[in-house]
Amino acid sequence: MRVLITGGAGFLGTALANRLVELGHHVRVLDDLSAGDPARLSPRVLFTRGDVRDVPKLWSLLQSVQCVFHLAARVSVPESVLYARDYNDVNVGGTVAVMEAMRDVGVARVVLASSATVYGVQASLPLHEAMRPNPQVPYAVAKLAAEHYVFTLGALHHIETVALRIFNAYGPGQRIPPVHAPVVPQLLKQTLAGGSLVVFGNGQQTRDFVYVDDVVSALVAASQAPDVNRQIINVGSGQETTINELIQAIAAAAGRAPEVLYNDHETGGVVHMVADLHKAQHLLGYAPSVTLPQGLAQLLEKDPRVQLSHAPHRGLS
Ligand code: NAD
């Protein structure tokens, strides 16, 4: 297969690109490097720097491509609250641009990296695909709009479409920006540095943490599976984990117990999240294979940034 990954120099995109070249596919990546870094991409990946809304660039990159993985997006929930227009421009506008360019060139299938945040607040768990979306933040609204554009334009222009609602992915290579960092690498880094952890709310809010390799397996399966056209499919671990339990797992993996400070003035966002995986199992043959303790151990072992902060403490203890 010849594929294009938009946002392919990011956390999930790099892991996906490297898996696909290992499987023998021809991989092109388009990324503007606003958050990504091409250094971790296999030399066999053809990297192009550019904006996903640049349709003429997409036309040339899409020649002879059978499948697009559309991952390019701004990805911070709190940032989207501050910059809703930017999130709409990139995450919705970028998706429409990809679909129009695919129509023009005649590409067969697109796999959209959507998000579990589109569920927002629901009355029951686990979260399953038939639930009515209830987005609470601009990032989630944009992902829901992207799903609708992908399905609608796909149906109009005869492009096969599938949207994966990815839960909280973590693993080596995930960026740790100075503000609004994702929870797993942020808490791990602070624990290794011997700092205190600040938890919003009481730490009893739950999330579904899924290891990057499992997400990549689902993305690859979605590009090849029959009978997935116009389907929304959850991708998670199926395990509901409180933030307090995550901190315990991080403490065990890091070999040190951090001090935890609870900030009751702020909420931790949507209270409970866990994926129902029946549809993923049925349509993609998906079964998560990495537990949270295993995933945290692999993150510690494989991520040089984490190793850097880990090593001195080992030496001292
Ligand atoms: P990431 O920030 O590491 O990757 C996104 C990539 O898109 C970055 O490399 C960035 O440079 C690129 N990008 C941003 N704007 C662009 C533009 N205008 N043109 C071209 N490239 C652009 O984030 P990630 O965690 O790898 O997420 C990948 C996708 O998966 C995103 O669509 C995200 O919304 C989705 N997703 C991720 C998670 C998760 O837990 N990581 C969960 C749900 C959904």
Residues whose N, C-alpha, C, O or C-beta is under 5 A from the ligand:
A	BS01	NAD	G7 A9 G10 F11 L12 G13 L30 D31 D32 L33 S34 A35 G36 G50 D51 V52 H70 L71 A72 A73 R74 V75 V90 A113 S114 S115 A116 I166 F167 N168 A169
